[in-house]
Amino acid sequence: MSQLCTFADVRISLPNDWVDVSDDMPEGTPPTLAKPEGVGALQFSVGRYRSGANPQVNPDDLEALLKEFADTRSLGVAADVERVPVVLRELGKKYGVTRSTLGFFIADLASENCLEATQAVWTWDVSQTGKGMSDEQLEAELNSLGVRFGPR
């Protein structure tokens, strides 16, 4: 059974072989998850938007930051970067839910433009049959709507 880890209003379901080691780290260390047997650790730094111009960060920006971080530290190529459509499709498969339910899922997570985001998901080609909005189009639509996932 996976363990739930919560910090900075974020909840993460850890794989069975990962644990939260934050309490074992020196004071001031960011939240840290690790794989005690073998190799692997993740540390999280949280930046909160308080005021001023909205930064308008999108998935491409985040992926570029990830690649730059990996390149400057000789970590190799970033792998398994999952985009919103991929995650939605996997949720649908795992839990056997329809495109309609996935639309409501987006509405629950989106901090703004919930109705438009739901409608975009409802026109998305979740089954990849060539009928409806492609993954790239869905992602572009969610970005154009300014959909951000987080507290309302």
Sine and cosine of phi, psi and omega as CSV:
sin_phi,cos_phi,sin_psi,cos_psi,sin_omega,cos_omega
0.00,0.00,0.67,-0.74,-0.02,-1.00
-0.98,0.19,0.40,-0.92,-0.03,-1.00
-0.97,-0.22,0.65,-0.76,0.07,-1.00
-1.00,-0.06,0.74,-0.67,0.01,-1.00
-0.87,-0.50,0.72,-0.70,-0.03,-1.00
-0.77,-0.64,0.74,-0.67,0.14,-0.99
-0.35,-0.94,0.52,-0.85,0.04,-1.00
0.76,0.65,0.66,0.75,0.00,-1.00
0.89,0.46,0.39,0.92,0.05,-1.00
-0.88,-0.47,0.71,-0.70,0.03,-1.00
-0.90,-0.43,0.80,-0.60,-0.03,-1.00
-0.84,-0.54,0.74,-0.68,0.09,-1.00
-1.00,-0.05,0.92,-0.40,-0.06,-1.00
-1.00,0.09,0.61,-0.79,0.15,-0.99
-0.87,0.49,0.36,-0.93,-0.08,-1.00
-0.83,0.56,-0.52,0.85,-0.08,-1.00
-1.00,-0.09,0.25,0.97,0.05,-1.00
-0.89,-0.45,0.51,-0.86,0.01,-1.00
-0.64,-0.76,0.36,-0.93,0.10,-1.00
-1.00,0.10,0.90,-0.43,-0.02,-1.00
-0.94,-0.33,0.27,0.96,-0.06,-1.00
-0.82,0.58,-0.67,0.74,-0.04,-1.00
-0.93,0.37,-0.33,0.95,0.00,-1.00
-1.00,0.00,-0.09,1.00,-0.06,-1.00
-1.00,-0.03,0.34,-0.94,0.05,-1.00
-0.86,0.51,0.49,-0.87,0.00,-1.00
-0.83,0.55,0.67,-0.74,0.00,-1.00
1.00,-0.05,-0.16,0.99,0.04,-1.00
-0.95,0.30,0.68,-0.73,0.02,-1.00
-0.90,0.43,0.29,-0.96,0.05,-1.00
-0.76,0.65,0.73,-0.68,-0.10,-0.99
-0.75,-0.66,0.77,-0.63,0.09,-1.00
-0.92,-0.39,0.61,-0.80,-0.06,-1.00
-0.56,-0.83,0.32,-0.95,0.08,-1.00
-0.95,-0.31,0.99,-0.17,-0.11,-0.99
-0.84,0.53,-0.60,0.80,0.01,-1.00
-0.99,-0.16,0.93,-0.38,0.00,-1.00
0.98,-0.22,-0.45,-0.89,-0.09,-1.00
-0.92,-0.38,0.65,-0.76,0.11,-0.99
0.55,-0.84,0.74,-0.67,0.11,-0.99
-0.35,-0.93,0.55,-0.84,0.07,-1.00
-0.74,-0.67,0.73,-0.69,0.11,-0.99
-0.88,-0.47,0.58,-0.81,-0.08,-1.00
-0.88,-0.48,0.78,-0.63,0.15,-0.99
-0.91,-0.41,0.73,-0.69,-0.07,-1.00
-0.92,-0.38,0.79,-0.62,0.11,-0.99
-0.91,-0.42,0.80,-0.60,-0.03,-1.00
-0.97,-0.26,0.71,-0.71,0.10,-1.00
-0.97,0.26,0.83,-0.55,-0.03,-1.00
-0.94,-0.34,-0.75,0.66,-0.03,-1.00
-0.24,-0.97,0.05,-1.00,0.01,-1.00
1.00,-0.01,-0.24,-0.97,-0.03,-1.00
-0.89,0.45,0.72,-0.70,0.04,-1.00
-0.90,0.43,0.81,-0.59,-0.08,-1.00
-0.92,0.40,-0.31,0.95,0.04,-1.00
0.79,0.62,0.72,0.70,0.04,-1.00
-0.97,0.25,0.71,-0.71,0.01,-1.00
-0.82,-0.57,0.12,-0.99,-0.04,-1.00
-0.85,0.53,-0.57,0.82,0.03,-1.00
-0.90,0.43,-0.64,0.77,0.05,-1.00
-0.88,0.48,-0.71,0.70,-0.01,-1.00
-0.90,0.43,-0.65,0.76,0.03,-1.00
-0.91,0.42,-0.63,0.78,0.04,-1.00
-0.90,0.45,-0.67,0.75,0.06,-1.00
-0.88,0.47,-0.67,0.74,0.03,-1.00
-0.88,0.48,-0.72,0.70,0.00,-1.00
-0.90,0.44,-0.68,0.74,0.02,-1.00
-0.89,0.46,-0.69,0.73,0.03,-1.00
-0.86,0.51,-0.74,0.67,-0.02,-1.00
-0.90,0.43,-0.67,0.74,-0.02,-1.00
-0.90,0.44,-0.72,0.70,-0.07,-1.00
-0.94,0.34,-0.24,0.97,0.00,-1.00
-0.91,-0.42,0.20,0.98,0.00,-1.00
0.78,0.62,0.71,0.70,-0.02,-1.00
-1.00,-0.03,-0.10,1.00,-0.03,-1.00
1.00,-0.04,-0.14,-0.99,-0.07,-1.00
-0.98,0.18,0.72,-0.70,0.07,-1.00
-0.93,0.38,0.74,-0.68,-0.03,-1.00
-0.82,-0.57,0.33,-0.94,0.08,-1.00
0.86,0.51,0.62,0.78,0.10,-1.00
-0.99,0.16,0.91,-0.42,-0.09,-1.00
-0.98,-0.20,0.77,-0.64,0.00,-1.00
-1.00,-0.04,0.28,-0.96,-0.06,-1.00
-0.79,0.61,-0.75,0.66,-0.01,-1.00
-0.86,0.51,-0.62,0.79,0.00,-1.00
-0.91,0.42,-0.70,0.71,0.01,-1.00
-0.90,0.45,-0.70,0.71,0.03,-1.00
-0.86,0.50,-0.70,0.71,-0.02,-1.00
-0.88,0.48,-0.68,0.73,0.01,-1.00
-0.91,0.41,-0.63,0.77,0.07,-1.00
-0.88,0.48,-0.68,0.73,0.02,-1.00
-0.86,0.51,-0.69,0.72,0.00,-1.00
-0.92,0.39,-0.73,0.69,-0.08,-1.00
-0.89,0.46,-0.66,0.75,-0.10,-1.00
-0.96,-0.27,0.05,1.00,0.06,-1.00
0.89,0.45,0.61,0.79,-0.03,-1.00
-0.98,-0.20,0.38,-0.92,-0.06,-1.00
-1.00,0.05,0.15,-0.99,0.06,-1.00
-0.86,0.50,-0.60,0.80,0.03,-1.00
-0.87,0.49,-0.71,0.70,0.01,-1.00
-0.90,0.43,-0.63,0.77,0.04,-1.00
-0.89,0.46,-0.58,0.82,0.07,-1.00
-0.88,0.47,-0.68,0.73,0.03,-1.00
-0.93,0.37,-0.55,0.84,0.05,-1.00
-0.87,0.50,-0.73,0.69,0.03,-1.00
-0.88,0.48,-0.67,0.74,0.00,-1.00
-0.86,0.50,-0.61,0.79,0.01,-1.00
-0.93,0.36,-0.50,0.86,-0.06,-1.00
-1.00,-0.03,-0.51,0.86,-0.10,-0.99
-0.94,0.35,0.65,-0.76,-0.01,-1.00
-1.00,0.06,-0.28,0.96,0.05,-1.00
-0.41,-0.91,0.29,-0.96,0.00,-1.00
0.82,0.58,0.66,0.75,-0.08,-1.00
-0.88,0.48,-0.71,0.70,-0.04,-1.00
-0.90,0.44,-0.71,0.70,0.00,-1.00
-0.90,0.43,-0.62,0.78,0.03,-1.00
-0.90,0.43,-0.67,0.74,0.03,-1.00
-0.88,0.48,-0.71,0.70,0.01,-1.00
-0.89,0.46,-0.60,0.80,0.04,-1.00
-0.89,0.46,-0.70,0.71,0.01,-1.00
-0.89,0.45,-0.62,0.79,-0.01,-1.00
-0.91,0.41,-0.38,0.92,0.03,-1.00
-0.98,-0.18,0.09,1.00,-0.04,-1.00
-0.99,0.16,0.56,-0.83,0.02,-1.00
-1.00,0.08,0.94,0.35,-0.07,-1.00
-0.86,0.51,-0.54,0.84,-0.04,-1.00
-1.00,0.05,-0.03,1.00,0.01,-1.00
0.82,0.57,0.77,0.64,0.02,-1.00
-0.99,-0.17,-0.06,1.00,-0.04,-1.00
1.00,-0.01,0.09,1.00,0.01,-1.00
-0.91,-0.43,0.95,-0.33,0.01,-1.00
0.90,-0.44,-0.08,-1.00,-0.04,-1.00
-0.93,0.37,0.71,-0.71,0.03,-1.00
-0.96,0.27,0.19,-0.98,0.05,-1.00
-0.83,0.56,-0.71,0.70,-0.03,-1.00
-0.90,0.44,-0.65,0.76,0.01,-1.00
-0.92,0.40,-0.65,0.76,0.03,-1.00
-0.89,0.46,-0.73,0.69,-0.01,-1.00
-0.88,0.47,-0.68,0.74,0.03,-1.00
-0.89,0.45,-0.65,0.76,0.01,-1.00
-0.90,0.44,-0.71,0.70,0.02,-1.00
-0.89,0.46,-0.64,0.77,0.05,-1.00
-0.90,0.43,-0.69,0.72,-0.03,-1.00
-0.91,0.41,-0.48,0.88,0.05,-1.00
-0.98,0.22,-0.16,0.99,-0.04,-1.00
0.95,0.30,0.40,0.92,-0.02,-1.00
-0.92,0.39,0.82,-0.57,0.06,-1.00
-0.82,-0.58,0.61,-0.79,-0.03,-1.00
-0.99,-0.16,0.84,-0.55,-0.01,-1.00
0.29,-0.96,-0.19,-0.98,-0.04,-1.00
-0.87,0.49,0.58,-0.81,0.06,-1.00
-1.00,0.08,0.00,0.00,0.00,0.00
